[in-house]
Amino acid sequence: MPNHFYTEPGCAACVEAKKFLISLGIPFEERDIRANPEYLRILTDDLDSRTTPTLVLADKIIVGFDLAEYELLAGASRTKPKKQAIRARTRSHSRIA
């Protein structure tokens, strides 16, 4: 399953999260929700998120950018854990209006 990274223009947390993923060599497909309405539909309907960034990595979903959770998933991406949603505890994210 490919890793999907849902972003939007002007999202500072998206930029931070993207840099982190790239620095660890974690492959992902960036999905701009403003450029493609289908990505917005997937984000809101299928993933039940209204926040960017939202990362789908292996079978996990991280809503918002929580560095600690991203670091945990960097190692977990190699072990393919069970599907679960992780809601970021910090406020480093953008809410979709």
DAMO-V790567 format. One record per pair of residues at least 4 apart in sequence whose C-alpha atoms are under 6 Angstrom apart, sorted by the first residue. I is the first residue (numbers start at 1). J is the second residue. D is the distance in whole Angstrom. If there is no record, write none. Layout:
# DAMO-V790567
[[I	J	D] [I	J	D]]
This chain:
# DAMO-V790567
[[3	28	5] [3	56	5] [3	57	5] [4	28	5] [4	29	5] [4	55	6] [4	56	5] [5	29	6] [5	30	5] [5	31	6] [5	54	6] [5	55	5] [6	31	5] [6	32	6] [6	53	5] [6	54	5] [7	14	6] [7	31	6] [7	32	5] [7	52	5] [7	53	5] [8	32	5] [8	33	6] [8	34	6] [13	92	6] [13	93	5] [14	18	6] [14	53	5] [21	26	5] [33	39	5] [33	40	5] [41	45	6] [42	46	5] [43	47	5] [43	49	6] [44	48	5] [44	49	5] [44	50	6] [50	95	6] [50	96	5] [51	94	5] [51	95	5] [51	96	6] [52	64	6] [52	93	6] [52	94	5] [53	64	5] [54	62	6] [54	63	4] [54	64	6] [55	61	6] [55	62	5] [56	60	6] [56	61	5] [59	83	4] [60	83	5] [60	84	5] [60	85	6] [61	85	5] [61	86	6] [62	86	5] [62	87	6] [63	87	5] [63	88	6] [64	88	5] [64	93	5] [65	92	5] [66	88	5] [73	77	6]]
